[in-house]
Each structure stands twice: as C-alpha cells, then as structure tokens.
Amino acid sequence: MTSPTTPDSASNGDALSGDARRRPPGMTDVARLAGVSQKTVSRVVNNERYVSEAVREKVLHAAAELGFRPNTAARALITGRFKRVGVVSLGSALFGPASMLVALERATRAAGLSFMVANTIEGQPDAIQDSVDWLLAQGVDGIILSEPIDEGQRLRPDSGVPIVSLGQAPGLPDEHVALGRGRTAAACREAVEHLLDLGHRRVWHVAGPQDWWEGRERREGWAAAHRERGIEPPPPLEGDWTPAGGYAAGLVLPPEATAVFCANDDTAIGLARALHEAGRRVPEDVSLVGFDDIPAAAYLSPPLTTVQQDFEGDATHALDVLLRLLPGAALQEANAAAPRRRLVIRASTAPPHQ
C-alpha cells in the first residue's frame, strides 16, 4: 500500500514538470521559441551588431512572451560590463536635484542601461566619495555626480570606472565635467542684464548656499553683470533655496531696492510674500527674477520671469559624455554642447517706478 505521504511515480513526474514550468525562462527558451540560436539571443540581449531588425524583433517578441529577464550578474562575469550607471545625488526634494535625478533615470533607461542611486546628506564629510565607493562595490560601468557640493574634499577617481560630474568636482579632469564652468554664470548675467536694461541702477541678489558649486556660480554671474558695466553690486543676501529663506531675505531687503535676482524660483516665491506683506508691489515697486522655471512659475501672480533649465537635455548630454569615456568605447566626435539655459521673460519685471 502506498503511503499517503509518498508521491507515486506519476505525481513525482508532475512535480518535476511543475518545477520546470516555474523555472525562470532563460536564453535557451527564448531561442527555441524564436527559432534562432542561443548566440543570436545573446547578441540581441547585449545590443550587439550583426543582427537584422527582423530577427531582433522576433527575439524581443519571444522574450516578452516568456517574461524573460537577462541575468545581469552572469552577463557581467562574461562581458566585464554591468550595463548599469551609478548616480550620486543629494538626498533632497528640492526641484532642481529631484528633476535632474528623474531626467537621468529616463536617459539611462532610453539608452538600454539600468540605474542605481546613492543619496548623500549635505554637510557630511566625504559623503560624495563614500557614495562613489559604495556604487563601485555594487558594480557599475560609470558614475554621474548629479549635484556636486563642495565638502572640502577631492575625489579619488577609479581608473577603471569613469566618473562624470554635472558641475565642478575637484579631482576630476575637465573632460569629465559635463556641464562646464561658466554656463550657469552666463545665464545669470543675462537675467541681471535684463533688469539693468530696464533701467534699474543695481540688482540685489538672494544667493543660494555657497557650499553648492551651482550657488557660487549663480552669484558670480550676478556680480559679473554689474562689474562689466562698471557698477559695484550691492551686498548679496543669504538664502537656502527655500521659500522660507526667500521670505527671510525679503524682510531685510533695503527700501531702495527696485530689482532682485533670486538664486531659484522657490526663493523668489518667499521673497514675493515678504514684499506683499510690506505693501511693495511686483513689478511696480520691485522687479523679480528667479531661476529654474518650476511648473508654478508661469501661474504666479504676476507670472515669474526666470531662467529655464533643460534637465532632460542636460541628463542626455552628461550620459553621452560618460559613455564616450567607457573603456573600449569607440572614439567619436563630441556631440553638441549641453543645452543653453534660457531666460523666460514674464510679468514680474518692469522698468523702475518713477
């Protein structure tokens, strides 16, 4: 008599068949369904050449039907590539860093790469280098520094894994800096020149934190616009990228100020609130310019004049720079320069009240 706890030969066969059915599909299964060799499937998975579009589509269709997912760990052992990009990002909900992180993820996915993030905390010594080291330990082909901050450290680049920065990063060669120094400053000069051209004698500035490279460059561009015209800029006011920081700056803005360039739009929103509470109108009494062109900027009252950033374009450009630095990458001409930041003029700026 067969024990109830011992499967008979037929049920054992069914169990084995069930295990086989539950096994994740592999390249052999995809090759069988597509009617091609396993080598051809491998070429499609690794995005290699010498595969016709018709065959590629057949393999991709079979892979989708089976729910096949490439084993990236095994592929890395064979090819020495993870097809994965690491990003060091400041752990922040601020519009600029968050928008850049989303744009980088989209750009890497569009390039057929996976994406891994290491968030840093502002003010922690060696936070950027620690994040770089962690990403290297996880296995990445390259690293992008999304929002570099000056923490008084020099990076120690890994010779086998290229690192590209979206801004200044001590320790990296110039060709590893995707968005070169001066681009932000030029956009800020244009914004301030717009206000000076309207007839404002000087333009006040609510600056971003000066441990941010981007904050420094925005302040430098503001000051340069004055000095190029032989004007001594007024003392900058301290900000922190937030509406609260802009509001605090607005409370101490001198009564003679007729124009203000803010380091970002959130700062401008807070400043506008302080001006309103003081009975000062925008733009009749004070013209106001921001930076970023956040989605709300066009819907404020009045709509905010600001510098528009192209996060998608910047991310694609940075990824292009990184891919050209990968070991074994074919030498090629550099693509067009990173997108220009554009001044968007709206109703928050006007000639000074006479």
Beta strands, then each sheet from edge to edge (+ up, - down):
strand 1: 84-90
strand 2: 114-120
strand 3: 142-145
strand 4: 163-165
strand 5: 204-207
strand 6: 237-238
strand 7: 259-262
strand 8: 287-292
strand 9: 305-308
strand 10: 342-344
sheet 1: 2+ 1+ 3+ 4+
sheet 2: 6+ 5+ 7+ 8+ 9+ 10-
end
